[in-house]
Amino acid sequence: MGLIDSFLDKTITLEVPDQDGNLVKRKISKKKFDQLIENRTIVKPNMVKSHILSPGSGYTTEDWLIGKDISMDEVEYIATDSLEIYVLIYYSDGKPETLLVTKNVWDKQKNIYEMIDRGEDPQEAQNSLAKEMEKSEKPQIIKRSSQQ
């Protein structure tokens, strides 16, 4: 682990078996971890990359653990082939609500956010998205419960 990685706290803590088969925690640099993943020396647990769009924090990404942060049913329904999901956060009665959406819906909603940021009227784009979603045979949104 490099001094700079340690200083910037860019470390990953892994649980790995020791010579007796007991799980022990080991720290490695994020850079080394990414190299091990790329070389397929280790495999990330069942994760999906979540692209999140929120009025409060804008665009962010997170890795979500399947079975903990997101159900396998949700992943099978909404994730892309590359295990990416698209998330919209909105507020209802002051509480954040989560929608899992198709990439198409997410891209269009991101465009609406950008229009608002530029001071443009997004009404036409919002109406177009609503009409497109009404015509779709397969629902393009999963509303998640507040507990998740």
Buried (B, 14 or more C-beta within 10 A) or exposed (E): BEEEBEEEEBBBEBEEEEEEEEEEEEEBBBBBBEEBEEEEEEEEEBBBBBBBBBEEEEEEEEEBEBEEBBBEEBBEBBBEEEBBBBBBBEEEEEEEBBBBBBBBBBBBBBEBBEBEEEEEEBEEBBEEBEEEBEEEEEEBEBEBEEEE
